[in-house]
Amino acid sequence: MTESEAKLDMLVAELDYENRLLRARNDRLMREAEATNFDRTAAWLKACGKEQLNPAHLSVQIGVHFEEIVELLECIETDCAADNDSLECLADDLHLIASSLKKNITKCFIKTGKEVHMLDAICDTEVTGNGIAYLADFDKNGADGEVLASNDAKLVDGKPVLLPGGKIGKPEGWKAPELEKFV
């Protein structure tokens, strides 16, 4: 084999290696793109040390879910003053419960025999929330990606910043998702 042929073989081998790296990166990106929001959220919670069937972790998660419902309630206004007052009271009451759950002061449980109803309610809140986003002409897919990426940024060296009670905190320098472009 001549020196030129050896160099050519080496170049082909290097290009083949780079090609394999690009294919592996592309495969990883494709897998990530195919992952559902549920899959990404589950992976994030696992990275944060949140275990399934752990009552304390479930209580905190229900608390943060309630916190998001409070944020939704605070964005709503009706054409009826009495309904607006009711929404404000509901948000205040739910905020108190959410705070207690997030700090692990209070524990909550799924009632025995209500697991199927709970799953149905969780699925329905996702569907109805998507319906609100659609009817409001929001780019929900884009916003979901931004929020999940922002959550990923809460991990420092793959580890979460935990607040008292177990809620996942925000590290120094963390920035909230920028959702303006999705509205």
C-alpha positions in Angstrom: 0.0 0.0 0.0 1.4 3.4 -1.0 1.6 6.3 1.4 -1.2 8.1 -0.5 -3.5 5.0 -0.2 -2.8 4.8 3.5 -3.7 8.5 3.9 -6.8 7.9 1.9 -7.8 4.9 4.1 -7.2 6.9 7.2 -9.3 9.8 5.9 -12.1 7.4 5.0 -11.9 5.9 8.5 -12.1 9.3 10.1 -15.1 10.3 7.9 -16.8 7.0 8.8 -16.2 7.7 12.5 -17.6 11.2 12.2 -20.5 9.8 10.2 -21.3 7.3 13.0 -21.1 10.1 15.6 -23.5 12.2 13.6 -25.9 9.3 13.1 -25.8 8.6 16.9 -26.5 12.2 17.7 -29.3 12.3 15.1 -30.8 9.1 16.6 -30.7 10.6 20.1 -32.3 13.8 18.9 -35.0 11.8 17.1 -35.7 9.8 20.3 -36.0 13.0 22.3 -38.3 14.5 19.7 -40.5 11.4 19.9 -40.6 11.5 23.7 -44.0 12.6 25.0 -44.3 15.4 27.6 -45.2 12.6 30.1 -42.0 10.8 29.2 -39.9 13.9 29.6 -41.5 14.9 32.8 -41.1 11.4 34.2 -37.4 11.4 33.3 -37.0 14.8 34.9 -38.7 13.7 38.1 -36.5 10.6 38.2 -33.4 12.8 37.8 -34.7 14.8 40.8 -34.9 11.7 42.9 -38.7 11.6 43.0 -39.9 8.1 43.4 -43.2 6.6 42.3 -45.6 5.5 45.0 -43.9 7.7 47.5 -46.7 9.6 49.5 -44.5 12.6 50.3 -43.5 13.0 46.6 -47.0 12.6 45.4 -48.3 15.2 47.9 -45.7 17.7 46.8 -46.6 17.1 43.1 -50.3 17.5 43.8 -49.4 20.8 45.6 -47.4 22.1 42.6 -50.3 21.0 40.3 -52.7 23.0 42.5 -50.2 26.0 42.3 -50.5 25.9 38.5 -54.3 25.8 38.8 -54.2 28.9 41.0 -52.1 30.6 38.3 -54.7 29.7 35.8 -57.5 31.0 38.0 -55.7 34.3 38.5 -55.7 34.8 34.7 -59.4 34.4 34.3 -62.1 37.2 34.5 -65.8 36.8 33.8 -68.5 39.3 33.0 -70.1 38.6 36.4 -68.7 40.3 39.6 -70.0 37.5 41.8 -68.2 34.9 39.8 -65.0 36.9 39.8 -65.2 37.1 43.6 -65.8 33.3 43.7 -62.8 32.7 41.5 -60.6 34.9 43.8 -61.8 33.0 46.9 -61.2 29.7 45.2 -57.7 30.7 44.2 -56.9 31.9 47.7 -58.2 28.7 49.3 -56.4 26.5 46.8 -53.2 28.5 47.2 -53.2 27.7 51.0 -53.7 24.0 50.4 -51.0 24.0 47.7 -48.5 25.7 50.0 -49.1 23.2 52.7 -48.7 20.3 50.3 -45.5 21.7 48.7 -43.9 22.2 52.1 -44.9 18.6 53.0 -46.8 20.0 56.0 -49.9 18.2 54.8 -50.0 14.9 53.0 -52.7 13.9 50.6 -53.6 10.5 49.1 -55.6 9.2 46.2 -58.8 7.7 47.8 -58.9 3.9 47.6 -61.0 2.9 44.7 -60.6 6.3 43.0 -57.4 5.6 41.1 -59.2 5.2 37.7 -61.2 8.4 38.3 -58.0 10.2 39.3 -56.3 9.1 36.1 -59.3 10.2 34.1 -59.3 13.6 35.7 -55.6 14.0 35.0 -56.0 13.1 31.4 -59.1 15.3 31.1 -57.3 18.3 32.6 -54.6 17.9 30.0 -57.1 17.6 27.2 -59.2 20.6 28.3 -56.1 22.7 28.9 -55.0 21.9 25.3 -58.4 22.9 24.2 -58.1 26.2 25.9 -54.7 26.7 24.3 -56.1 25.8 20.9 -59.1 28.1 21.2 -56.9 31.0 22.5 -54.6 30.4 19.4 -51.6 29.6 21.6 -48.6 27.6 20.2 -48.9 24.9 23.0 -46.4 22.6 21.4 -43.8 25.3 21.3 -44.6 26.5 24.8 -44.4 22.9 26.1 -40.9 22.5 24.7 -39.9 25.8 26.3 -41.3 24.9 29.7 -39.7 21.4 29.7 -36.3 22.9 28.7 -36.6 25.5 31.5 -37.3 22.6 33.9 -34.2 20.8 32.7 -32.2 24.0 33.5 -33.2 23.6 37.1 -30.8 20.7 37.3 -27.3 21.6 38.3 -24.8 18.9 37.3 -27.8 16.6 36.9 -29.0 17.2 40.4 -32.0 19.3 41.6 -32.0 22.2 44.1 -34.4 21.0 46.7 -36.4 23.3 48.9 -37.6 22.4 52.4 -40.4 19.8 52.0 -39.0 18.5 48.7 -40.2 21.0 46.1 -37.7 21.5 43.3 -36.2 24.9 43.5 -34.5 27.2 40.9 -30.7 27.5 40.9 -29.0 30.8 40.8 -29.1 32.2 37.3 -32.2 30.2 36.3 -34.5 32.0 33.9 -38.2 31.5 33.5 -39.4 30.2 30.2 -40.0 32.9 27.6 -43.5 32.2 26.4 -44.3 35.5 24.7 -43.5 34.1 21.3 -46.1 31.3 21.7 -49.1 33.6 22.4 
